[in-house]
């Protein structure tokens, strides 16, 4: 047995926590040159695909409370990465949009994040995508979105 092999019956929770912590460290290091933190990158990633969105919609999509979302948007706006404008369909809401500089920042940050993730998964070799699919299956099952056979339904 190698030193990296987990002991039989090792609790999954602490193991997942350690793996998450390491991926978080690598992600933070990768994103640092872009001037973004993980939360800002997550918001920007959603906006690039779905803009414009209200702060409320962003918070709901990312599972973040409203106060935290306002702080993240304030930070991104101060960096000229996003703009906040009254929503034309409901002027009581703000629509968040990515600026041209924000798109350039996102491309740089996304490439760095993807590279860090690939380096993290490299020890799995060809099993990396299977690992990702297994994590998705577990998450879907825990969310009640898997059918009786274990196949993802959503």
C-alpha positions in Angstrom: 0.0 0.0 0.0 1.4 3.4 -1.0 1.4 6.4 1.4 -1.2 8.1 -0.7 -3.7 5.2 -0.5 -6.5 6.0 1.9 -6.9 3.6 4.8 -9.8 1.2 4.3 -13.1 2.8 5.5 -11.7 6.3 5.6 -14.6 8.7 6.1 -15.5 10.4 2.9 -16.4 13.8 4.3 -12.9 14.8 5.5 -11.4 13.4 2.3 -13.7 15.5 0.1 -13.0 18.5 2.3 -9.2 18.1 1.8 -9.6 17.6 -1.9 -11.8 20.7 -2.1 -9.3 22.7 -0.1 -6.5 21.8 -2.5 -8.5 22.6 -5.6 -9.5 25.9 -4.0 -5.8 26.8 -3.3 -4.9 26.0 -6.9 -7.9 28.0 -8.2 -7.1 31.0 -6.1 -3.5 31.0 -7.3 -4.6 30.7 -10.9 -7.1 33.5 -10.7 -4.9 35.9 -8.8 -3.2 37.4 -11.9 -6.7 38.3 -13.3 -7.6 40.2 -10.2 -10.6 38.0 -9.5 -11.4 35.8 -6.5 -13.4 32.6 -6.8 -16.7 34.2 -6.0 -16.2 37.0 -8.6 -15.1 34.4 -11.2 -18.3 32.3 -10.5 -20.5 35.4 -10.9 -18.7 36.4 -14.1 -18.9 32.9 -15.5 -22.7 32.9 -15.1 -23.1 36.4 -16.4 -21.0 35.7 -19.6 -23.4 32.9 -20.4 -26.7 34.4 -19.3 -26.5 38.2 -19.2 -28.1 40.5 -18.5 -29.3 39.1 -15.1 -30.7 40.8 -12.1 -28.8 40.6 -8.8 -31.6 38.5 -7.4 -31.4 36.0 -10.3 -27.6 35.8 -10.0 -27.9 35.1 -6.3 -30.5 32.4 -6.8 -28.5 30.7 -9.6 -25.3 30.6 -7.4 -27.0 29.9 -4.1 -25.7 33.1 -2.6 -27.6 35.5 -0.2 -28.5 38.9 -1.5 -26.1 40.8 0.8 -23.1 38.8 -0.4 -24.2 39.2 -4.1 -24.4 43.0 -3.7 -20.9 43.0 -2.3 -19.6 40.8 -5.2 -21.3 43.0 -7.8 -20.0 46.1 -6.1 -16.4 44.7 -6.3 -16.8 43.7 -10.0 -18.3 47.1 -10.8 -15.4 48.9 -9.1 -13.0 46.9 -11.3 -15.0 48.0 -14.4 -15.8 44.3 -15.1 -19.6 44.7 -14.9 -22.1 47.5 -15.1 -25.3 47.8 -13.2 -28.3 49.4 -15.0 -32.0 49.7 -14.3 -33.7 46.6 -15.8 -35.8 47.9 -18.8 -38.6 45.4 -17.9 -38.7 46.3 -14.2 -36.9 49.6 -13.3 -36.9 48.5 -9.6 -34.3 45.9 -10.4 -30.8 46.3 -11.6 -29.6 44.3 -14.7 -26.0 43.3 -14.5 -24.0 43.2 -17.7 -20.3 42.3 -18.5 -18.2 45.1 -19.9 -15.8 44.6 -22.8 -12.9 44.7 -20.3 -14.8 42.2 -18.2 -15.0 39.8 -21.1 -11.3 40.1 -21.6 -10.7 39.5 -17.9 -13.0 36.5 -18.1 -11.2 34.9 -21.0 -7.9 35.3 -19.1 -9.3 34.0 -15.8 -11.2 31.1 -17.5 -8.0 29.9 -19.3 -6.1 30.1 -16.0 -8.8 28.3 -14.0 -9.2 25.6 -16.7 -5.4 25.0 -16.7 -5.4 24.8 -12.8 -8.3 22.3 -12.9 -6.6 20.2 -15.6 -3.4 20.1 -13.5 -5.4 19.1 -10.4 -7.1 16.3 -12.3 -3.9 15.2 -14.2 -3.2 12.3 -11.8 -6.5 10.7 -12.8 -5.4 10.6 -16.5 -8.2 9.3 -18.7 -10.4 8.8 -15.6 -10.8 12.6 -15.1 -14.1 12.9 -17.0 -15.4 9.8 -15.3 -14.6 11.3 -12.0 -16.4 14.5 -12.9 -19.4 12.5 -14.1 -19.4 10.5 -10.8 -19.4 13.7 -8.8 -22.4 15.0 -10.9 -24.2 11.7 -10.3 -23.7 11.9 -6.6 -24.8 15.5 -6.5 -27.9 14.8 -8.6 -28.8 11.8 -6.4 -28.4 13.9 -3.3 -30.6 16.6 -4.8 -33.3 14.0 -5.6 -32.8 14.2 -9.3 -31.7 10.7 -10.0 -34.1 7.9 -10.9 -34.2 4.5 -9.2 -31.5 3.0 -11.5 -29.0 5.7 -10.6 -29.2 7.4 -13.9 -29.3 11.2 -13.8 -32.6 12.6 -14.9 -31.8 16.3 -14.9 
